[in-house]
Each structure stands twice: as C-alpha cells, then as structure tokens.
Amino acid sequence: MRVVFLAATYPAEMVQFTRGLAEVGAEVYGVGDASKQSLSKELKGWMTDYLQVPRIMDEDDVIERVTQWMRGKSVDRVLANWEPLTILAARLRERWSMPGMSVDTVRGFRDKQLMKERVKAAGLRVPKSKRALSEADVRAAAEEIGFPIVVKPIAGAGSADTYKCRDQAELEAALAATKHVTECSVEEFIEGEEFTFDTISIDGVPAYENIAQYLPKPIEARSEQWISPVIITVKDMYQPRLLPGVELGRNVLKALNMDDTFGHMEWFLTPKGEAVFGEIGCRAPGGHLVDQMNWTSDIDCFREWARVACWKSFEAKAPRKYNCGIVFKRALGEGRITRIDGLNAWKKQAGRWFVDDQLLRPGSRRRNWKQTLVSDGFVVCRHPDWEEARRLSFAAATGIKLFAA
C-alpha cells in the first residue's frame, strides 16, 4: 500500500496521521513545505520518503512536482486530512486515475454554498443561504434572508472570518473586516445549541461516530477574548434528543457521496428539537477533537482512520466510556506569559479525571487568539457522568487564568 500523504508535517496532528499510516503497513510518501532537516527523527522513520515543495498551497506547482517525484512508482492512495488540501488531493487522484473522491465530490465538502444546495436537494434541513461575490451581493442577500444572518467564507474553516450580524450596522462592520475574502456565504442564523457529528466512514457508511458540543457556539467564542471555549464529547450520543442529529449526519454523508475517510460535520439543535445542518468537511476535525475522541473511548482514531483509508477496515472496539472536555485558555494581557493562577487547584479538584495540560508556560510568547482555537494552550478532563464532566470543564474555564505582559 503506497500512499502519498499531503501536509504530513502540518498542522501538528498530521504527524499522528502519518504515524497511523505507517502502523497499518503503508509506505508513506509525505509532502510538505517544511524542510527535511526540520523533521523529527521519529517522523522521518514513519515515512518511506519526503518531498519538500516551495508552497504547499500552490496546487499546480505541487501537482507537477509530486508527479515527477513519483514517476515510475505505482501509487495506491492520495490522502489529505487538512481542509485546504482536500481539493489538491482529489486533483492528483484524477490526474493519476486513482480511486477516491473526485474533485466535484470534494468541492461539495469545500464550497459551503454548493454543499448546502446538495444537502437541501436530498430533502434535509439547511439554513437559507446565498452566495456573494461582492459587498452589494452580501447586502442583497441580507435583505432577502433577513437579520440575524451569518457571513462566512465559501471555503473557510474553523470559524475564521465568520460574523453574526443582527442589524445593518453589524453587517457593515463585517464587510469591513472581510474585504480580503473573495467569496462569501450569507446564511440564516440558526438559534440553538451547536454540536459536531464526527465520523470515520467506509463507502460513506460510518464505522465510527462521535458527537461533541460546543460551549459556547464557535461564532460566539471567537467574538470575545475573555471567553474560554469548551468542547465536550457526549458519551451518550444516541440519547433521544440527539438522534435527529445522528440521522441528519448519516444522510448528509449519503447526499455528498462520502467514501473512506474522516468527516467533521457541525449541526444545530433548535429549541423545538429540530436538527439543522451547518457545514461539513471530508477530513478530520482540528482543535484536538481527534484526541478527545481517543480519550472518550480509549482508542487510536489516527490509526483507525489510516486503516480505513488504506484497507477499508475499522478494527478498534470503541465503547463510549467518557464525556471528554477540552478547555482552551486565552491569556490576559499581551506579550509573554508571566504566570498561571488556579491550575494546580483545578488539577487537584479534577483528581483522577484530569487528562492533559498543554498550557503555555511563563516565558512563552502568547498566541493570536483570533487565528487559532488552541490559543494559549488547553487542559483536558473526562468523566463518565455528563454533568460532572461539564462542571469540571467550566471550573477550568473560570478558575484557571493566564497572564501576559
């Protein structure tokens, strides 16, 4: 099994997917724009070979370089688990007449307006939406749909450049902030709770499923620096109130022709109990959600994804043992982290249910919270009881404080 894996070195979790591919017996030919000298010895050991390209986002250039590099070798799979490279992977598959999702199919997971049109055509509930190529288009769509609305990039990820607009003034502010975005989706704002539906599918049928809840919704978490975003996987994901989301997710996978890979869908549960589609990617979720899935069931989804992508087989037993909460922290102040308050007390409170602590330590330069969900680090806990997992997560969100100067 010879696999070309795009972006084997970035984002950081791609290293774990590279490991997973190696552990299921694949020959991994990694591609990235990091230098070979900068790669860890461990990562080099998981790859048969590595190609450094000047710009991983330059699709035409990467296609020519990888084609030349692999000339004379048979290739069984071209894979990508980072959102911006899923189209590139599909283009390579088509160039080499290989199995896997086509460019048109992947575009249905990448273009948010096309995505909603295809999901709606399958008879599923989606927000009202319009494609916008100019500020005039955005204003016209807002008038047609009616406030409140959400303005987001057609090909965005991670809630970047996404704005909720409750009136014309907020719309004008959003337009000023998104002048660099060439194409937008303007859509109806859905009132309700927001969840994920994460899957590893074989021929579009989930072999593994996960639901997690965003607390608060990502669009709110990205609006205020003081918020510590919390995401909690739901142990009892098949409870009656969440089953509409599970059914919706499975039908979305069919509507968009998912094949053998990860899927990360976001959906809304309205106060009336209706499940409404948000968006979906044909790739693994970011923000350490794959790690949360692993801690929820004590499995290795990095390896199981690789086994599915290569061999169409999911072998792990995946009992849902825990609700797993991750809490992302944002320091108060700018510059370098000076101190952390409340961490040891929280760890003592969590006790055996504490899982991980990846907060930036004093002396580290703080990160731009608008550019990364991970912000200035995170802590993780898990518990078999939902209310206790939620309590511990919010105890971290309110009780742990980072300071910078």
C-alpha positions in Angstrom: 0.0 0.0 0.0 1.8 3.1 -1.3 0.3 6.4 0.0 1.1 10.0 -0.9 0.1 12.0 2.1 -0.2 15.7 1.7 0.9 18.0 4.5 2.5 15.2 6.5 4.1 17.8 8.9 1.4 20.5 9.4 -0.8 21.1 11.2 0.7 19.3 14.2 -1.8 16.4 14.3 -0.9 15.4 10.7 2.2 13.9 12.3 -0.1 11.5 14.1 -1.9 10.6 11.0 1.5 9.9 9.3 2.2 7.5 12.3 -1.2 5.9 11.8 -0.5 5.2 8.1 2.9 3.7 8.9 1.5 1.5 11.7 -1.1 -0.1 9.4 1.6 -1.1 6.9 1.5 1.7 4.4 4.6 3.1 2.6 4.1 6.8 3.3 5.4 9.4 0.8 5.0 12.6 2.7 4.7 16.0 1.0 5.1 19.4 2.8 6.8 22.7 2.7 8.8 22.2 5.9 12.5 21.3 5.3 13.6 17.7 5.6 16.2 18.8 8.1 13.5 20.2 10.4 11.6 16.9 10.7 11.9 14.8 13.8 13.8 11.5 13.7 10.5 9.9 14.7 8.5 11.4 11.8 11.2 10.6 9.3 11.0 7.0 10.5 7.3 6.8 9.7 7.9 7.9 6.1 9.4 6.0 3.2 10.4 9.3 1.6 9.6 13.0 1.9 9.3 15.8 -0.7 9.7 19.4 0.3 7.8 21.8 -2.0 8.2 25.6 -2.0 4.5 26.3 -1.4 2.1 23.5 -0.3 -0.9 25.7 -1.3 0.3 26.2 -4.9 -1.8 23.4 -6.3 -0.5 23.4 -9.9 3.1 23.5 -8.8 2.6 20.7 -6.2 0.9 18.5 -8.8 3.8 18.8 -11.2 6.5 18.3 -8.5 4.7 15.3 -6.9 4.0 13.7 -10.4 7.7 14.0 -11.3 8.8 12.7 -7.9 6.5 9.6 -8.1 7.2 8.8 -11.7 7.9 5.1 -12.2 6.2 4.2 -8.9 2.7 2.8 -8.5 0.6 4.8 -6.1 -2.5 3.3 -4.3 -3.8 6.3 -2.4 -3.5 10.1 -2.3 -4.7 11.4 1.1 -5.1 14.7 2.8 -6.6 15.4 6.2 -6.1 19.2 6.3 -9.1 21.2 4.8 -7.2 23.4 2.4 -5.6 20.4 0.6 -8.6 18.2 0.1 -9.1 19.6 -3.4 -5.5 19.2 -4.3 -5.6 15.5 -3.2 -8.6 15.0 -5.4 -6.9 16.7 -8.4 -3.9 14.3 -8.0 -6.3 11.3 -7.9 -7.9 12.4 -11.1 -4.6 13.1 -12.7 -3.4 9.6 -11.9 -6.8 7.9 -12.5 -6.9 6.6 -8.9 -9.7 5.6 -6.6 -11.1 8.1 -4.1 -13.4 11.1 -4.2 -13.4 13.2 -7.3 -12.8 17.0 -7.5 -16.5 17.6 -7.9 -17.4 15.4 -4.9 -14.8 17.1 -2.7 -16.0 20.5 -3.8 -19.3 19.6 -2.2 -17.5 19.4 1.1 -15.4 22.5 0.5 -17.8 25.1 -1.1 -20.2 26.0 1.6 -23.0 27.2 -0.8 -22.7 24.2 -3.1 -22.6 22.0 0.0 -25.9 23.4 1.3 -27.5 23.1 -2.1 -26.7 19.4 -2.4 -27.8 18.7 1.1 -31.0 20.6 0.6 -31.6 18.7 -2.6 -31.6 15.5 -0.6 -34.6 16.8 1.4 -32.6 17.8 4.5 -32.9 21.0 6.6 -30.3 23.6 5.9 -30.2 27.3 6.7 -31.4 29.7 4.0 -28.3 31.0 2.2 -26.9 32.9 -0.8 -23.5 33.0 -2.5 -22.0 36.5 -2.5 -19.2 37.8 -4.7 -19.3 41.5 -3.8 -20.5 43.7 -1.0 -23.6 44.5 -3.0 -24.3 40.8 -3.1 -23.9 40.5 0.6 -26.3 43.4 1.3 -28.9 42.0 -1.2 -28.7 38.5 0.4 -29.1 40.0 3.9 -32.2 41.9 2.8 -33.7 38.7 1.2 -32.9 36.4 4.1 -33.5 38.8 6.9 -31.5 39.5 10.1 -29.9 37.9 12.0 -27.6 36.4 9.5 -24.1 34.8 9.4 -21.4 35.9 6.9 -18.6 33.4 6.3 -16.1 32.5 3.6 -17.3 30.0 1.0 -14.1 27.9 1.5 -13.3 28.7 5.2 -12.6 26.5 8.1 -12.6 26.9 11.9 -15.0 29.8 12.0 -12.3 32.2 10.7 -13.7 35.4 9.2 -17.2 34.4 10.3 -19.5 37.0 11.7 -23.0 37.1 13.1 -24.9 40.2 12.1 -28.0 41.3 13.9 -28.6 44.5 12.0 -27.2 46.7 9.2 -24.5 48.3 11.4 -23.1 44.9 12.3 -23.2 43.8 8.6 -21.2 46.9 7.6 -18.6 46.1 10.3 -18.4 42.5 9.0 -18.0 43.7 5.4 -15.1 46.0 6.5 -13.5 43.0 8.3 -13.8 40.6 5.4 -12.6 42.7 2.5 -9.8 40.2 1.9 -12.4 37.4 1.4 -13.2 37.0 -2.3 -16.4 34.9 -1.9 -18.8 34.6 0.9 -21.8 32.6 2.0 -24.6 34.7 3.6 -26.9 32.5 5.6 -29.8 32.4 8.1 -28.7 32.4 11.7 -30.0 29.3 13.5 -30.9 29.7 17.1 -30.0 26.7 19.2 -27.2 24.5 20.6 -24.3 23.6 18.3 -22.8 20.1 18.0 -20.5 18.1 15.9 -21.1 14.8 14.1 -17.7 13.2 13.5 -17.3 10.0 11.6 -14.8 7.6 10.0 -16.7 6.1 7.1 -16.3 3.1 4.8 -18.0 3.7 1.5 -19.9 6.6 3.1 -21.3 4.5 6.0 -19.9 5.4 9.4 -17.7 2.8 11.1 -17.2 5.2 13.9 -19.4 8.1 15.1 -18.9 10.9 17.7 -20.9 13.9 18.9 -19.4 16.8 20.7 -21.0 20.0 22.0 -19.5 23.5 21.5 -19.9 25.6 24.7 -20.5 28.3 23.6 -21.0 28.2 19.9 -17.8 28.9 17.9 -19.1 32.1 16.4 -19.6 33.4 20.0 -16.3 32.0 21.3 -14.5 33.9 18.5 -16.1 37.2 19.4 -14.8 37.9 22.9 -11.3 37.4 24.1 -12.3 36.7 27.7 -14.2 33.5 26.7 -12.5 30.2 27.3 -14.0 27.9 24.6 -15.1 24.5 25.8 -15.8 21.4 23.7 -17.2 18.2 25.3 -17.7 14.9 23.6 -21.0 13.3 24.5 -20.7 9.8 26.0 -24.5 9.1 25.5 -24.6 10.3 21.9 -27.6 8.1 21.0 -29.9 9.7 23.6 -33.3 10.6 22.1 -32.7 14.4 21.9 -29.5 13.9 19.8 -30.8 11.2 17.5 -32.1 13.7 14.9 -28.5 15.0 14.6 -27.2 11.4 14.1 -29.8 10.7 11.4 -29.1 14.1 9.8 -25.4 13.4 9.7 -25.7 9.9 8.2 -28.0 11.3 5.5 -25.6 14.2 4.7 -22.8 11.7 4.1 -25.0 9.9 1.6 -26.1 13.1 -0.1 -22.5 14.3 -0.6 -21.1 10.8 -1.6 -18.5 10.4 1.3 -16.2 7.5 0.8 -13.4 6.1 3.1 -12.3 8.9 5.3 -12.9 11.2 8.2 -15.9 13.5 8.2 -16.5 16.5 10.5 -20.0 18.0 10.5 -21.4 20.8 12.5 -25.1 21.0 13.2 -27.7 22.9 15.3 -30.3 21.6 17.7 -33.1 24.2 17.9 -35.3 24.8 21.0 -38.0 22.8 19.2 -35.7 19.8 18.9 -35.1 20.1 15.1 -31.7 19.2 13.8 -30.4 21.7 11.2 -27.3 21.2 9.0 -24.4 23.6 9.5 -21.5 22.5 7.4 -19.2 19.5 6.8 -15.6 18.7 5.8 -14.3 15.5 4.3 -11.3 15.5 6.7 -10.6 15.1 10.4 -11.6 17.8 12.8 -9.0 20.1 14.2 -8.6 21.6 17.6 -7.5 18.3 19.2 -11.0 16.8 18.8 -9.5 13.6 17.5 -7.5 13.4 20.7 -10.8 13.9 22.6 -12.4 11.0 20.6 -9.4 8.8 21.6 -9.8 9.8 25.3 -13.6 9.2 25.1 -13.2 5.6 24.1 -9.6 4.8 24.8 -8.8 4.1 21.1 -6.5 5.5 18.4 -8.5 7.2 15.7 -5.3 8.3 13.9 -4.5 4.6 13.3 -8.1 3.6 12.6 -8.6 6.4 10.0 -5.4 5.1 8.3 -6.7 1.5 8.3 -10.0 2.6 6.8 -8.3 4.8 4.2 -5.9 2.0 3.1 -7.8 -1.2 3.8 -11.5 -0.3 4.3 -11.3 -1.8 7.8 -12.1 -0.3 11.2 -10.8 -2.8 13.8 -10.9 -1.0 17.2 -13.6 -1.6 19.7 -15.0 1.9 20.6 -17.2 1.8 23.7 -18.1 5.3 24.7 -16.7 5.4 28.3 -16.4 9.1 29.0 -17.6 12.6 28.3 -14.3 14.3 27.5 -13.9 18.1 27.9 -11.2 20.3 26.4 -10.9 23.9 27.6 -8.9 26.5 25.6 -7.4 29.3 27.5 -6.5 32.9 26.5 -4.1 35.0 28.5 -5.0 38.4 29.9 -2.6 41.0 28.5 -0.1 40.9 25.6 3.5 39.7 25.2 4.8 36.8 27.1 3.1 34.6 29.7 4.1 35.8 33.2 2.1 33.5 35.5 -0.7 30.9 35.7 -3.3 31.0 38.5 -5.6 28.3 39.6 -4.1 25.4 37.6 -2.9 23.3 40.5 -6.1 23.8 42.4 -8.1 22.7 39.3 -5.9 19.6 38.8 -6.4 18.7 42.5 -10.2 19.2 42.1 -10.3 17.0 38.9 -8.2 14.3 40.5 -8.2 11.0 38.5 -10.4 12.7 35.9 -7.6 15.1 34.8 -6.2 14.0 31.4 -3.8 16.6 29.9 -2.3 20.0 30.4 -0.8 21.8 27.4 -0.9 25.4 28.7 1.8 27.8 27.6 4.3 28.2 30.5 5.7 31.5 31.8 8.2 33.0 29.3 6.3 31.7 26.3 5.0 34.3 23.8 1.2 34.2 23.7 -0.6 33.4 20.5 -3.1 35.4 18.5 -6.4 34.0 19.8 -8.2 35.1 16.6 -6.0 32.9 14.5 -6.0 29.7 16.5 -8.7 27.9 18.6 -5.8 26.4 20.6 -5.0 30.0 21.8 -2.6 29.9 24.7 -3.0 26.2 25.4 -5.6 23.9 26.9 -6.5 21.5 29.6 -8.5 18.3 29.3 -10.6 16.2 31.7 -13.1 13.4 31.3 -15.8 11.8 33.4 -18.5 9.1 32.8 -21.2 11.5 34.0 -22.1 14.4 31.7 -22.9 16.9 34.4 -19.6 16.2 36.2 -17.6 16.5 33.0 -19.3 19.8 32.3 -18.7 21.1 35.8 -15.0 20.2 35.7 -14.7 21.8 32.3 -16.3 25.1 33.3 -14.3 25.1 36.6 -11.2 25.2 34.4 -12.8 27.8 32.1 -13.5 30.2 35.0 -10.9 29.2 37.6 -7.7 29.0 35.6 -6.2 32.3 34.5 -3.1 33.1 32.4 -1.5 36.5 32.5 0.8 38.1 29.9 2.9 41.2 29.8 
